[in-house]
Amino acid sequence: MELKGKKVLVVGLGKSGLAAALFLRRRGAQVTVSDARSAEALAKDIPALLDEGIMVETGGHGLLTFRRQDLIVVSPGVPLNTPELAQVKSFGLPVIGELELAARFLKGRTLAITGSNGKTTTTALVGEILEKAGIPTLVGGNIGTPVVSLIDEGTDETWSVLEVSSFQLESTERFHPRIAVILNITPDHLDRHGSFENYALAKERIFAAQTPQDHVVLNADNERAAAAAQRDIALTPSTTFAITPGHAPNAIRLALAAPPIEQLEAGLRTLAGMLNAKEEDFHSTE
């Protein structure tokens, strides 16, 4: 993706929006930030943006601001069905999220974890396991560090372990984790997604761009997460491990093909109880 000289609008100045705006500007884009909050509410962030030559629109979203762009990057907290975004999408203007933007520049391989519950804990555990195994590892996403902030730290040997939410996933197009994990899917954020099925489908976007060389880890004891196996096989026939609760890190270990298994086991042993599950606890739904 070429950014130099492109006019890019970042909608929503949360942590992800701020990081995206600064990244885009440093890659040569002409950046504008638009946020519905007042200038007073954004006072701590505006000076850093202005210092970088980024224009800031506060107190609402102007339609002309949206229409004068080559690309729009939406922060996770901003719904995709706002009138301004709906209009520019009808004109064919590309609209992506911070996760999708980062995915187009992130080096190495990605292990992405989503779920209604437990994704922060699992992301932290998996990141710790890989680090203890001596594998170059970055941890970010919904867990705290915007994914776009990891780009300059990554190498071709890096595994980026990302916690990803439905808000981040719904605006993805080419986001392509080498390993995708859905821990569970239970009703949540229905005010944003409109229905439980829409919410579940947003979660399933975690594997939408995968290939037959990739892997999906699903929880067999969660009905809606397990049901994603059939949709995954239909879209991208990757290997799918069904797991029981609490065994996600071991299932991920089975899906990690690149690092020597001895390394991963060494990392797992640093966390008490993580090797209690046996491989027969897992079954492939490929």
Sequence and secondary structure as in RCSB ss.txt:
>XXXX:A:sequence
MELKGKKVLVVGLGKSGLAAALFLRRRGAQVTVSDARSAEALAKDIPALLDEGIMVETGGHGLLTFRRQDLIVVS
PGVPLNTPELAQVKSFGLPVIGELELAARFLKGRTLAITGSNGKTTTTALVGEILEKAGIPTLVGGNIGTPVVSL
IDEGTDETWSVLEVSSFQLESTERFHPRIAVILNITPDHLDRHGSFENYALAKERIFAAQTPQDHVVLNADNERA
AAAAQRDIALTPSTTFAITPGHAPNAIRLALAAPPIEQLEAGLRTLAGMLNAKEEDFHSTE
>XXXX:A:secstr
   TT EEEEE  SHHHHHHHHHHHHTT EEEEE SS TTTTTTTHHHHHHTT EEE SS  HHHHHT SEEEE 
TTS TTSHHHHHHHHTT  EEEHHHHHHTT  SEEEEEE SSSHHHHHHHHHHHHHHTT  EEEEETTSS GGGG
GGG  TT EEEEE  HHHHTT SS   SEEEE    S  HHHHSSHHHHHHHHHGGGTT  TT EEEEETTSHHH
HHHHHHHHHHS  EEEEE TT HHHHHHHH  SS HHHHHHHHHTSTTTT S GGG EE  
